[in-house]
Structures are given as C-alpha cells and as structure tokens.
Amino acid sequence: MVAILGVGTTRFTQKIERTIVSLGVEAARLALSDAGLAPTRIEGAFVANALGGMLFGDTTIGQTLLRDVGLRRLPIVNVENACTSGSSALWLAWNAVSAGQMEAALVLGVERMCVPSLGLINSGRTEIDTLLGLVTPASFALRAQRHMHEFGTTRGQMAAVVEKSRRHGALNPNALFQRTETIADVLAGPAVADPLTRSECCPIADGASAIVIGSGRLARELGAKVRIDSAVLASGGYDNPADLARWDTDTKTAATAYTRAGIGPEDLDLVECHDAFSIAEILHCEALGLCAPGEGGPLAASGATSLGGRIPVNVSGGLISRGHPVAATGVAQIAEIAAHLRGTAGARQVEGAKVGLAQCMGGDLAGDTKSCTVAVLSR
C-alpha cells in the first residue's frame, strides 16, 4: 500500500513577485508539517518544474529549493513532462515506494509563469504543428468544433463548465479566481480561438503543491487515512488522422487505472480533471466513463458535475478557476482529492467521499495527448 501522509498547496496567484524557490519551499514545508514528519524521514524527492529552465535558466531546481527545506544527501529527481510534470513525479514516487525503495517520499510541483517573456506555451521549435500555428488554444478550439459538429454540443453547454468552475473556485481559498460568472458573461467574452472565449481558457498562475507519500507501515504509524490505489502514466499514439472528438489515450489510461484499483467509474465520488479549456472537461468526462461519448455537453449543463451533483468534477475550481501553474497542477489535483477523502475540504467538501480520481494530460498539440496520467485514491 502507498498512502498519502501529508499535503500542502500555496495560493495560486498572478499578483505576487516570488521566486520558484520560495514557492516550492512553502509547499514542501506545509506538506511535511501536515504529515508530521521531520525532513530527515524523507528518503527521496521528485520535483516537477516545466518552465524554469526556459524562463529563468533554472536547472536542478529540486536540489536548490529542497536544500532550504533540509532535504539533503538523498535521491532528488527533477521532472519535466508538460502539464503532467507534477503527476508524472507522483507516478515515479508511487513506484519507488511500492517497490520498497523508499519508505517516505516527497512529491513537489512548482511553477512561476507570470513573467513578460512567457508567451504562448507550445512544443518549441522542433514541433512542425506549432510552427504552422497549432498552438494550444487552436488545438482545443479544433476539438470543440469537431465535438459540436459530431454530437451537437452547444456553446452554452461549454460555458456551463466555466459557470460551474467559477462557483467552485469561489469556495477554494487557494484558487486564483474568487468570483462567480454567468453563462451569458462567458459567451460575451473576447474570442480567443473560435468557439472558445477568454473565460473558457485557463489562466496561467504562480504556485506550488506538495505531497508526502509513504509505505503502509508508516501510514499506520501516522494514522494516515488516504491511499493511492493506482497511478498510471501513458503517452499518445499519434494516430493520423486524429479523432478530435474523442481522447483515446484518456480512455485507455483510465481503464488501466480502474482495473488496477479494482473499481469502475460508477464507484467514483469526485473527479479532478485537466480542464485547460471548457471543451476539455467535456471530453475528459466522456473518456473517464462518467457519461457516454457525446453526452459530455448535456452532463455539464445538467448540474450533475456540480458540488452536490451525481459526480462532482473539479470542485477545486479546476484549471479554469484555480489557475494553471503547469508543473504544480497535477500535484494540486491529488492534494484536492486527498482533502475530500480526509473530510478537510471545508465549504467545498464532497460529503461522504470515499473514492476519487485525478486525471491530467499534457502536450495536446499534434492531434493526440503527449502524456496522460490517471490516479485513483480511496479512504
């Protein structure tokens, strides 16, 4: 068994001037304090950061910031895997603890993005699709157009994802956006890539999130209440032509995670998914088996994915309202699920939550998902 011993997440914001180191140190210290573990009990650390090298020339950031936490002379692995950087770090740590290589490990995702030189996130100068203009908003806009054409999904249904996200985010003290927004407001916003408006696109943010995981023995010692039943990492198949109305990589990764955890989608009490754009949550709900293919739009509009609904999705506010500091996102999703399973999520608590799923993806620029992670947690 691999258990979550402690979690810690900073406020996700665009208004602070802080270094990557200070953000990461804060989250790591919060997680260690929550676990009740001294730094000397940690036997390895996996630190995710996607943009520090490009923006600030920062490399081996894990060793730099964990030095200030008191984690030294132990294995430290730095991880970059686009938006799944943090959840990929969790996957590595989960495997290390499962294999008995470490009894306790720290997982940390940290990102500073609010700088003038950032620009649009893409796959860089080596990706032909990016060079031809298929940057991230355009890629998701193509998926939205195809889904609307094939299934009759409406702009109002996509806007309902944002309206729900804003309501949830207003309940999360760590979320970037703390305001509500109507469907009419979403639809009236500035266009980014047809049919997506600005409110349907997740905002960049600065922030960090950390988790301490440990063995079953350590979990019993500390009285930990949440375990990670499965953690799966996969890459896309790059099929040509790509099916833009479905995420096959999502479906297959989730199926593996369900099988390894011994559950099905009907057993879930809540989900955190990679809603980088409104259409993304709709596609993920279908791929995760929360509804049939093509039914993600009606599901969003029905209220079933809202707090108090049949299957709450992104009660944290998700990427759209909590914000998206790339490498911190996947870790923050796990921390959010853990809070609900522990019954400590406050005003946004999903009552009686026993099983949760966190899904993240990265690099949807070439018609397929470059990386996808799914983790199942239970109380």
matplotlib code that plots the C-alpha trace (Angstrom):
import matplotlib.pyplot as plt

x = [0.0, 1.1, -0.5, -0.8, 0.8, 0.6, -0.3, 0.4, -0.6, 0.2, -2.3, -2.3, -2.0, -0.8, -0.1, 3.0, 6.6, 8.2, 10.9, 10.4, 12.4, 10.2, 7.0, 8.4, 9.8, 6.4, 4.5, 7.1, 7.1, 3.3, 3.2, 5.9, 4.1, 0.7, 2.4, 4.0, 7.3, 10.8, 12.7, 15.2, 12.4, 12.1, 14.2, 13.7, 12.1, 10.6, 10.4, 8.4, 9.0, 8.3, 9.3, 12.1, 14.8, 13.3, 12.3, 15.0, 17.8, 17.0, 18.0, 18.2, 15.7, 14.8, 18.2, 18.3, 15.0, 14.9, 18.3, 16.3, 13.8, 16.5, 16.4, 20.0, 22.1, 19.2, 17.9, 16.3, 14.8, 13.8, 10.8, 9.5, 6.6, 4.4, 1.2, 1.7, 5.0, 3.6, 1.5, 4.5, 6.6, 3.8, 3.9, 7.7, 7.4, 4.5, 6.5, 9.6, 7.5, 5.6, 8.9, 10.2, 13.0, 11.8, 9.5, 8.7, 9.0, 8.2, 6.4, 6.6, 5.3, 6.3, 5.9, 6.4, 4.7, 3.7, 6.6, 6.5, 8.6, 6.4, 4.2, 2.2, 3.1, 3.9, 6.2, 9.0, 11.0, 11.1, 7.3, 6.1, 2.5, 3.4, 5.4, 2.3, 0.2, -1.3, -0.7, -2.6, -5.8, -6.1, -5.8, -8.6, -10.7, -10.5, -11.6, -14.6, -15.6, -15.4, -17.4, -20.1, -20.3, -20.4, -22.6, -24.4, -22.6, -23.5, -21.6, -24.0, -23.0, -19.3, -20.0, -21.8, -18.4, -17.0, -20.0, -19.7, -16.0, -16.3, -18.8, -16.4, -13.4, -15.1, -15.2, -11.4, -9.2, -6.2, -7.9, -6.9, -10.4, -12.7, -15.8, -18.8, -19.6, -22.8, -23.1, -24.1, -20.9, -18.8, -20.3, -20.0, -16.3, -13.5, -12.9, -9.6, -9.9, -13.4, -15.6, -13.6, -13.8, -11.3, -13.2, -13.1, -9.3, -7.4, -5.2, -1.5, -0.5, 2.3, 2.1, 3.3, 1.8, 3.5, 2.5, 4.3, 3.6, 4.7, 4.5, 1.7, 3.8, 4.4, 0.8, -0.2, 2.3, 1.0, -2.7, -2.9, -6.4, -5.9, -4.2, -3.2, -4.8, -3.3, -1.2, -0.8, 1.2, 0.9, 1.7, -0.5, -0.4, -0.2, -2.8, -3.2, -5.8, -6.5, -10.0, -10.5, -13.9, -12.5, -9.5, -8.5, -5.4, -7.6, -9.9, -7.2, -5.2, -8.3, -9.3, -5.9, -6.2, -9.7, -8.6, -5.6, -7.7, -10.4, -13.2, -15.2, -16.3, -19.6, -17.6, -16.2, -17.4, -15.4, -13.0, -10.3, -9.5, -7.4, -9.9, -7.4, -10.3, -14.1, -14.3, -11.5, -13.7, -16.5, -14.1, -12.5, -15.8, -16.7, -13.2, -13.3, -16.7, -18.7, -21.1, -21.4, -19.5, -21.1, -23.0, -20.4, -22.2, -25.6, -23.8, -22.2, -25.4, -27.4, -25.7, -24.5, -20.9, -21.5, -20.9, -23.9, -24.5, -24.1, -20.4, -18.7, -15.9, -13.2, -14.6, -11.3, -12.3, -10.1, -7.5, -10.1, -10.7, -7.9, -5.3, -2.7, 0.9, 1.9, 4.0, 2.0, -1.3, -1.1, 0.1, -2.6, -5.2, -4.1, -3.9, -7.5, -8.8, -7.0, -8.6, -12.1, -11.3, -10.0, -13.0, -11.0, -12.1, -14.2, -17.0, -16.5, -16.4, -18.0, -19.9, -19.1, -16.4, -14.6, -13.1, -11.7, -9.8, -7.3, -6.6, -4.1, -2.8, -0.1, 1.0, -2.2, -0.6, -0.2, -3.7, -3.1, -2.1, 1.6, 1.2, -1.7, -1.9, -4.7, -4.6, -7.2, -7.4, -9.5, -10.2]
y = [0.0, 3.6, 6.2, 10.0, 11.2, 15.0, 17.6, 21.3, 23.8, 27.5, 30.1, 30.1, 33.7, 36.2, 39.0, 38.1, 38.5, 35.4, 33.0, 29.4, 28.5, 30.4, 28.9, 25.4, 25.7, 26.9, 24.0, 21.4, 22.7, 22.7, 19.0, 17.9, 19.7, 18.1, 14.7, 15.2, 14.1, 15.6, 16.2, 13.5, 10.9, 11.6, 9.1, 10.6, 13.6, 14.1, 17.7, 18.9, 22.2, 22.7, 26.3, 27.3, 26.3, 28.3, 31.4, 31.8, 29.4, 27.3, 23.7, 21.0, 23.2, 20.3, 20.3, 24.1, 24.5, 21.4, 22.4, 25.1, 22.6, 20.4, 17.6, 16.8, 13.7, 11.8, 11.0, 14.0, 13.7, 16.7, 16.1, 17.9, 16.4, 19.4, 19.7, 16.2, 17.1, 17.0, 13.9, 12.2, 13.0, 11.4, 8.3, 8.0, 8.4, 5.9, 3.3, 3.9, 3.5, 0.5, -1.2, -0.7, 1.6, 4.4, 4.4, 8.1, 10.3, 14.0, 15.0, 18.6, 20.6, 24.3, 26.9, 30.6, 31.7, 35.4, 37.0, 39.2, 36.8, 33.7, 34.0, 31.0, 27.6, 25.2, 22.3, 24.6, 25.0, 21.3, 20.7, 21.3, 21.7, 24.5, 26.2, 26.1, 27.8, 24.9, 26.4, 25.2, 27.3, 26.5, 22.8, 22.8, 25.0, 22.4, 19.7, 21.9, 22.5, 18.8, 17.8, 20.4, 19.1, 15.4, 15.5, 18.8, 20.1, 23.8, 26.8, 27.1, 23.7, 24.6, 27.8, 25.8, 24.2, 27.7, 28.8, 25.7, 26.2, 29.7, 28.7, 26.0, 28.2, 30.8, 28.2, 27.4, 29.9, 28.8, 29.5, 32.3, 33.4, 34.0, 35.3, 33.8, 34.3, 33.6, 31.6, 34.9, 36.5, 33.6, 33.7, 37.5, 37.5, 38.2, 35.4, 33.6, 30.8, 30.2, 29.0, 29.5, 32.8, 34.1, 32.7, 29.2, 29.2, 28.5, 31.3, 31.0, 31.3, 31.1, 28.4, 25.1, 22.0, 19.1, 15.7, 13.3, 9.6, 6.6, 2.9, 1.1, 0.7, 4.4, 5.1, 3.0, 4.8, 8.2, 7.3, 8.3, 8.0, 8.1, 5.6, 5.7, 2.6, 3.1, 5.5, 5.2, 7.2, 6.8, 8.6, 9.0, 7.0, 9.9, 8.4, 10.1, 11.3, 12.0, 11.7, 15.2, 14.4, 11.6, 11.1, 7.5, 7.9, 9.2, 6.2, 3.6, 5.2, 5.4, 1.8, 0.7, 2.8, 1.4, -2.2, -1.8, -0.2, -2.8, -0.2, 1.3, 4.9, 4.2, 3.9, 7.5, 10.2, 13.0, 13.8, 16.4, 16.6, 18.7, 21.3, 23.6, 24.7, 24.2, 21.6, 19.6, 18.9, 17.7, 15.3, 14.1, 13.2, 11.1, 9.4, 8.7, 6.9, 9.5, 9.6, 8.1, 9.6, 12.7, 13.2, 15.4, 18.6, 17.7, 16.3, 19.7, 21.6, 19.2, 20.1, 16.5, 17.6, 20.4, 20.2, 18.2, 16.6, 12.9, 13.2, 16.5, 17.4, 20.0, 21.1, 22.9, 25.2, 23.3, 24.8, 27.3, 28.9, 27.7, 28.6, 26.5, 26.8, 23.9, 21.6, 22.3, 21.3, 17.5, 17.6, 20.0, 17.7, 14.8, 17.1, 18.2, 14.7, 13.8, 16.7, 15.5, 11.9, 13.2, 15.4, 18.6, 20.4, 23.0, 24.7, 22.7, 19.3, 16.4, 14.8, 11.1, 11.0, 7.6, 7.3, 9.9, 10.1, 12.7, 12.9, 15.1, 15.5, 17.4, 18.4, 18.3, 19.9, 17.2, 15.8, 13.5, 13.6, 13.6, 12.4, 11.3, 10.4, 8.9, 8.2, 6.6, 7.4, 5.9, 6.4]
z = [0.0, -0.7, 1.5, 1.4, 4.6, 4.1, 1.6, 1.2, -1.5, -1.8, -3.1, -6.9, -8.0, -10.6, -8.1, -6.2, -7.0, -5.6, -6.8, -7.7, -4.7, -2.2, -3.7, -3.6, -0.1, 1.2, -0.3, 0.9, 4.4, 4.5, 3.4, 5.8, 8.7, 7.6, 7.6, 11.0, 9.6, 10.0, 6.8, 7.9, 7.5, 3.7, 1.7, -1.8, -3.6, -7.0, -8.1, -11.1, -12.9, -16.6, -17.4, -15.1, -17.5, -20.4, -18.4, -15.8, -16.7, -13.6, -13.7, -11.0, -9.2, -6.9, -5.2, -5.0, -3.2, -1.1, 0.4, 2.2, 3.4, 5.0, 2.4, 1.5, 0.7, -0.8, -4.3, -5.9, -9.3, -11.4, -13.7, -16.8, -18.7, -19.8, -17.8, -16.4, -14.9, -11.3, -11.8, -13.5, -10.4, -8.3, -10.6, -10.1, -6.3, -6.2, -8.0, -5.7, -2.6, -4.0, -4.8, -1.3, -2.5, -0.2, 2.8, 2.5, -0.5, -1.2, -4.5, -5.3, -8.3, -8.6, -11.3, -11.8, -15.0, -14.5, -16.4, -19.5, -21.6, -21.3, -24.5, -25.7, -24.4, -27.2, -28.1, -29.2, -32.4, -33.1, -33.5, -37.0, -36.0, -33.6, -36.4, -38.6, -35.9, -34.0, -30.5, -27.6, -27.8, -31.5, -30.8, -28.3, -30.5, -33.2, -30.8, -29.7, -33.4, -34.1, -31.0, -31.8, -35.4, -34.5, -31.3, -31.4, -28.3, -27.8, -26.8, -23.8, -22.6, -22.8, -21.0, -18.3, -17.5, -16.7, -14.7, -12.5, -12.2, -11.0, -8.3, -7.1, -7.3, -5.1, -2.3, -2.6, -0.7, -2.9, -6.2, -8.4, -9.3, -6.4, -8.3, -10.0, -13.7, -15.6, -18.8, -20.6, -19.3, -20.6, -24.0, -24.3, -23.5, -26.0, -28.5, -28.3, -30.8, -32.3, -30.5, -27.3, -25.4, -22.8, -19.8, -21.4, -21.4, -18.2, -16.8, -16.1, -12.4, -10.0, -7.3, -5.8, -4.4, -2.5, -1.2, 1.2, 0.4, 2.4, 3.0, 4.7, 7.8, 8.0, 7.3, 10.2, 12.4, 11.5, 11.2, 7.5, 6.0, 2.3, 0.0, -3.7, -5.2, -8.7, -10.6, -14.4, -16.9, -20.7, -24.0, -27.0, -30.2, -32.7, -35.0, -38.3, -38.9, -35.2, -33.8, -32.4, -30.8, -28.5, -26.4, -26.8, -24.7, -21.8, -22.2, -22.2, -19.3, -17.2, -18.0, -16.7, -13.6, -12.9, -13.4, -11.1, -8.4, -8.7, -9.4, -12.2, -12.9, -11.1, -7.9, -8.0, -5.6, -7.2, -10.1, -10.7, -14.4, -16.8, -17.8, -19.5, -21.8, -21.4, -24.1, -22.3, -19.2, -21.5, -23.4, -20.2, -18.6, -21.6, -21.7, -18.0, -18.4, -16.4, -19.4, -22.8, -25.8, -27.0, -23.7, -22.0, -23.0, -21.6, -18.5, -17.8, -18.4, -16.1, -12.9, -12.3, -12.2, -9.6, -5.9, -4.6, -8.0, -9.1, -9.7, -8.8, -11.2, -10.4, -7.0, -6.6, -9.4, -11.8, -14.1, -15.3, -11.9, -9.6, -12.2, -14.0, -12.8, -15.1, -13.0, -9.9, -11.3, -11.3, -7.6, -6.6, -8.1, -5.9, -2.8, -3.5, -3.8, -0.6, 1.3, 0.4, 1.3, 4.7, 5.1, 5.4, 2.2, 4.1, 2.2, -0.9, 0.8, -1.1, 1.7, 2.3, -0.3, -0.3, -3.8, -6.1, -9.4, -10.7, -14.4, -16.1, -19.6, -21.4, -24.9, -27.0, -29.9, -32.6, -32.6, -29.6, -26.0, -25.5, -21.9, -19.7, -16.0, -14.0, -10.3, -8.1, -4.4, -1.7, 2.0]

ax = plt.figure().add_subplot(projection="3d")
ax.plot(x, y, z, "-o")
ax.set_aspect("equal")
plt.show()
